[in-house]
Amino acid sequence: MFGLNQDEFNKLSAQHQLFASSLGESGVKINLNSYNLEKLVIEDISLTDSFITESIFYDVFFNNVEIFDATMCGCKFENVIFENVNFVKTDLSFCFFKNCKFINSKLKRCETYRAVYEDIQFNSCDLYDIFSYAELKNAVFSDMDLEKITLYETVVHGIKLINIRNLNIKTAILSLNIGDFKNENIVMGEDAIEYFQKNCL
């Protein structure tokens, strides 16, 4: 695995800004695989159309970052804070989020196949189509509207809701995987709702 310090990442992101703003006519697209990215501050940039896979983000702070139509599959995020970050149509398949906080951020229409969110906090976020085929383990949702949240074949263990608005269990819980990724056991409809209410809240 390769290393990358703050100065090196800043140089790459500056080139990526040129790439994004010029629609590929200048600059260089970020293309990283198997990098160890520790203690970085990533802020006030766009990572639109970036390619960062199988990399580790540890003790990283994202602030005011646009991550649209990017590829970040297989990455591990631990002790990471995402503040004012927009993940839209980004591939988060096989990603692992642990001890992370999402604050005032948008997560919409991302690919989340076998993504794991463990010991996670979502505060004042806008969530839509972000947990399908994923796992939520010990997740706190606070100070937000959950009208658009849906769980589809999601593995769920331990959900805490604080000051939540507009959560409709019947429309949010489409199906749950009460097994695991390797040994799926899918329940739907009233069975999924009953399981969620008894075992997850």
C-alpha positions, 0 to 999 in steps of 0.5 A: 500500500502506498502513502500520500501526505497532505502536500502530495494530496493537495497537488493531486486535488489541485490538478483534479479541480482543473480536470473537473472544471474543464470537463477533462480538457486540462488537469489530471484526474485523481486515480488512486488504488491501494493508498494509505491516506491518514490525517488528511484535511480534504476541504473546499474541493470537488472529487467529482469523477475521481477514482480512489479504490481499496484505500484507507482513510484514517483520522481524515476530515472532509469539509465542503466536498462534492463527491459526484459520480466518483468511484470509491469502492473497497475503501475503508474509512475509520475515525473520519468526519464528513461535514457538508459533504455530498455523495451523489451517484458514487460507487461505495460498494464494499466500503467500510465505514467505522466510527465515522460522523456525517454532519449536514451532508447529502448521501443520494443514489450511491451504489452500496453493495456490501458496504458496512456502516458500523458505529456511525452517526448521521446528523442533519443529513439528507439521505436517499437510496444509500443503504440498499444491500448494505449493513447498518450496525450501531447507527445513530440518526439525529436531527433530520427528516427520514421521509426518503430513507429506504432499507432494501435487503439491508443487514441491520443491528442497532438503530438509535433515532433522536429528534427524527421527523417523517419516518414511515416504517411501512414505506422505509422498510422494504426488505431486510437481510436477517442473515449476513452477506454470505448467508442471506435470509431476506424477509419482506413486508410485515415480517421485515417491519416486525423484525426491525421494530423488535430487534433494531430500535 
